[in-house]
């Protein structure tokens, strides 16, 4: 098939987030033998005016998307986080090409979804790394909810290349990578106060300790245990893609007991903790029981690469969009 993938691609960041999900999705689609045209909507919008402003470039990026669809005549327009693309643009594309499928994926938490109801009316499918039932709180009708599907955070064999469980010399016993915000402040403070005796790595808390590019994955690959801790840990099935970055690079992942996450990762693939006390006890246990730490980390790595790799996840997306006619 021919596919136009309208997503961020972060071209202005010069490869510093090359492991982001938009690249992995395009890679998976191509490796499943489809033609993929990456439409970097934010870059097109910024470069459309002398002011280099996304806001001023909205008219132009929507025009260019329609022109690209006309030129390529794809079977599928796949949207990522596409806040600059207007609903009327999608309606126009549907009028021009009635047989085209339009689908969208979303990997951020659902509270950043604005005006999703109007877009869901236009889309053929919507994929989200959260339990779709969570969308009910937005008063979305049942008929529309049937378009919504769960999509796991995915890894990529060509990007997630580390096997931390095989490492002989570690730089860190325990790492946490994430923003320092009011939701995570108490937990981060707990990490600092409790685990100063360990080789503790805290990254991304502010602009001065960001780790990205190849250094980001190398840091994970040289760590024993990584913490998956989102702003909210009570949203069914939801986690940031940090969880797959850690797991797919061979770290033993610690995570709070997020609702229904155990339906995705079992207790022999990840370590769940109840509270700070439980976390502290389990950190001590697995750092002193090397064999068990390695065993769980390896099983997590195998789950990620066998079931949530870029080819498998994107093929499942296409199967749902085209009802297995691909």
C-alpha positions in Angstrom: 0.0 0.0 0.0 0.9 3.7 -0.2 0.7 5.5 3.1 1.1 9.1 4.1 2.3 9.3 7.7 1.6 12.8 9.0 3.5 13.1 12.3 6.1 15.2 14.1 9.4 13.4 13.2 11.3 16.2 15.2 13.5 17.1 12.3 14.6 20.3 13.9 16.0 18.4 16.9 18.8 16.9 14.6 18.3 13.3 15.6 18.2 13.8 19.3 15.0 11.9 19.7 15.5 9.4 16.9 13.9 6.7 19.1 10.5 8.4 19.1 7.4 6.5 18.1 6.8 8.2 14.8 10.0 6.9 13.4 9.3 3.4 14.7 5.9 3.4 13.1 7.2 4.4 9.7 10.0 1.8 10.0 7.5 -0.9 10.8 5.2 0.0 7.9 8.1 0.0 5.5 9.4 -3.3 6.8 6.0 -4.7 6.2 6.5 -3.8 2.5 4.5 -0.6 2.2 5.5 2.7 0.7 5.5 5.4 3.4 5.7 9.1 2.8 6.7 11.0 6.0 4.9 14.3 6.2 6.6 16.3 8.9 3.7 18.7 9.6 5.4 20.9 12.2 8.5 21.5 10.1 6.3 22.3 7.0 4.3 24.8 9.0 7.4 26.5 10.5 9.1 26.8 7.2 6.1 28.1 5.4 6.6 31.7 6.6 9.5 34.0 7.2 8.5 34.1 10.9 9.2 30.3 11.3 6.0 30.1 13.3 3.8 27.0 13.4 0.8 29.1 14.2 1.3 31.3 11.2 2.0 28.3 9.0 -1.3 26.4 9.7 -2.9 27.5 6.5 0.1 26.3 4.4 0.6 23.0 6.1 -3.1 22.0 5.5 -2.8 23.1 1.9 0.4 21.1 1.5 -1.2 18.0 3.1 -4.0 18.0 0.6 -1.5 18.5 -2.3 0.6 15.6 -1.1 -2.5 13.4 -0.9 -3.4 14.4 -4.5 0.1 13.6 -5.7 0.5 10.3 -4.0 -3.1 9.0 -3.8 -2.4 6.8 -0.8 -4.6 4.0 0.6 -4.1 5.4 4.1 -3.5 8.7 5.7 -2.1 7.9 9.2 -2.0 10.8 11.6 0.2 11.1 14.6 -0.1 14.0 17.1 -1.4 16.4 14.4 -2.8 19.4 16.2 -2.1 21.7 13.3 -4.2 19.6 10.8 -7.7 20.9 10.7 -10.8 18.7 10.6 -12.0 20.5 7.5 -8.8 19.4 5.8 -9.6 15.7 6.6 -13.2 16.2 5.3 -11.8 17.7 2.1 -9.5 14.7 1.6 -12.4 12.3 2.2 -14.4 14.1 -0.5 -11.5 14.0 -3.0 -10.7 10.4 -2.3 -13.7 8.6 -0.9 -11.9 5.2 -0.5 -9.0 6.6 1.5 -8.7 5.4 5.1 -7.8 8.0 7.7 -6.5 6.8 11.1 -4.7 8.4 14.0 -2.5 7.3 16.8 -2.0 8.9 20.2 0.7 8.1 22.8 0.4 11.0 25.2 -2.0 10.9 28.2 -5.7 11.4 27.3 -5.9 14.8 29.2 -3.9 16.3 26.3 -6.6 15.3 23.8 -8.5 18.4 22.9 -11.5 18.5 20.6 -11.1 14.8 19.9 -14.8 14.2 19.6 -15.1 16.1 16.3 -12.0 14.4 14.9 -13.3 10.9 15.9 -16.4 11.5 13.7 -14.1 11.8 10.7 -11.5 9.1 11.5 -11.9 5.4 10.5 -9.8 4.3 13.4 -8.2 5.8 16.5 -5.3 4.1 18.3 -4.3 5.0 21.8 -1.7 3.7 24.4 -4.4 3.9 27.1 -7.4 1.7 27.7 -10.0 3.1 25.2 -12.6 2.8 27.9 -10.9 5.8 29.6 -12.3 7.9 26.8 -15.8 7.5 28.2 -15.1 10.3 30.7 -15.0 12.6 27.7 -18.6 11.7 27.0 -17.8 10.1 23.7 -20.7 8.1 22.3 -20.5 4.3 22.2 -20.7 4.2 18.4 -17.6 6.4 18.3 -15.8 4.4 20.9 -16.0 1.4 18.6 -13.4 3.1 16.4 -11.0 3.3 19.3 -8.3 0.6 19.8 -5.5 0.0 22.3 -2.0 0.3 20.8 1.0 -0.8 22.9 4.1 1.4 23.1 6.4 -0.2 20.5 10.1 -1.0 20.2 12.3 -1.3 17.1 15.0 -3.9 16.7 17.2 -1.4 14.8 16.9 1.3 17.5 16.5 -0.5 20.8 19.8 -2.4 20.5 21.0 -2.8 24.1 20.7 -5.8 26.4 21.4 -4.3 29.8 20.9 -7.7 31.5 24.0 -8.9 29.7 26.1 -6.0 30.8 29.1 -6.8 33.1 30.0 -3.3 34.1 27.2 -1.0 35.1 27.2 2.8 35.4 24.0 2.9 37.4 22.2 0.6 39.8 19.0 2.6 39.5 17.8 5.2 37.0 14.8 7.4 36.7 14.3 9.5 33.5 11.5 12.0 33.6 10.4 15.6 34.2 10.4 17.0 37.7 6.8 18.2 38.1 4.3 18.5 41.0 2.9 15.0 40.4 6.3 13.3 40.5 8.0 15.6 43.0 7.3 13.4 46.1 8.6 10.3 44.4 11.7 11.9 43.1 12.4 13.4 46.5 12.0 9.9 48.0 14.6 8.5 45.5 17.1 11.2 46.3 16.7 10.8 50.1 16.6 7.0 50.2 19.1 5.7 47.5 22.1 8.0 47.9 24.2 5.0 48.7 23.6 3.5 45.3 24.8 4.5 41.9 21.7 6.6 41.2 21.0 8.2 37.9 18.3 10.9 37.7 17.9 12.5 34.3 15.5 14.9 32.6 14.4 16.5 35.8 15.3 19.9 34.3 17.1 21.4 31.3 20.5 20.9 32.7 20.3 17.1 33.1 18.6 16.0 30.0 20.0 12.9 28.3 19.0 12.3 24.7 20.2 10.9 21.4 22.4 7.8 21.6 23.5 8.8 25.1 19.9 8.2 26.3 19.8 4.6 25.1 23.5 4.0 26.2 22.5 5.2 29.7 19.7 2.7 29.8 21.9 0.0 28.5 24.4 0.5 31.3 21.8 0.4 34.1 20.5 -2.5 36.3 17.1 -1.1 37.2 14.9 1.6 35.6 11.8 3.2 37.1 8.7 3.7 35.0 6.8 6.5 36.9 4.3 8.7 35.0 2.6 11.9 36.1 -0.5 9.8 36.7 -0.3 6.1 37.5 -4.0 5.4 37.9 -5.1 5.6 34.2 -5.9 2.1 32.9 -3.2 0.6 30.8 -1.4 4.0 30.4 2.3 4.5 30.5 4.6 6.9 28.7 6.8 5.2 26.1 9.6 5.3 28.8 8.4 1.8 29.8 9.3 0.3 26.4 12.5 2.3 26.2 13.6 0.6 29.4 12.3 -2.8 28.8 13.4 -3.1 25.2 16.9 -2.2 26.1 17.2 -4.9 28.8 16.7 -3.0 32.1 14.7 -4.5 34.9 11.7 -2.3 35.0 10.0 -1.2 38.2 6.5 0.3 37.9 3.6 1.2 40.1 0.6 -1.0 39.9 -1.1 0.8 37.0 -4.7 -0.6 36.4 -4.7 -3.5 33.9 -1.0 -3.1 33.0 -0.6 -6.6 34.3 -2.7 -7.7 31.3 0.2 -6.5 29.1 3.3 -7.3 31.3 3.2 -10.2 33.8 5.0 -10.3 37.1 7.8 -12.4 35.6 8.5 -9.6 33.0 8.3 -6.5 35.2 8.4 -5.7 39.0 5.3 -3.9 40.3 5.4 -2.0 43.6 2.6 -0.8 45.9 4.2 2.2 47.6 7.6 3.7 48.6 8.2 1.1 51.3 7.5 -1.8 48.9 9.7 -0.1 46.3 12.6 0.2 48.7 12.3 -3.4 49.8 12.2 -4.7 46.3 15.1 -2.6 45.1 17.2 -4.1 47.9 16.1 -7.6 47.0 16.8 -7.5 43.3 20.1 -5.7 43.6 21.2 -8.5 46.0 19.7 -11.3 43.9 21.5 -10.9 40.6 20.2 -14.0 38.9 16.5 -13.1 39.5 17.1 -9.5 38.3 18.6 -10.7 35.1 15.9 -13.4 34.6 13.0 -10.9 34.8 14.8 -8.2 32.8 15.5 -10.8 30.0 11.9 -11.9 29.9 10.7 -8.3 29.7 13.1 -7.7 26.8 11.8 -10.8 25.1 8.2 -9.7 25.5 9.0 -6.3 24.1 10.9 -7.5 21.0 8.7 -10.5 20.3 5.3 -9.0 20.7 5.6 -5.2 20.6 8.2 -4.7 17.9 7.6 -2.2 15.0 6.5 -4.8 12.4 4.0 -6.6 14.6 2.4 -3.5 16.1 2.0 -1.7 12.7 0.7 -4.9 11.1 -2.0 -5.1 13.8 -2.9 -1.5 13.1 -3.3 -2.2 9.4 -5.4 -5.3 10.2 -7.8 -3.3 12.2 -8.0 -0.4 9.7 -8.5 -2.6 6.7 -10.3 -5.5 8.5 -7.5 -7.9 7.7 -7.6 -7.1 3.9 -3.9 -6.3 3.8 
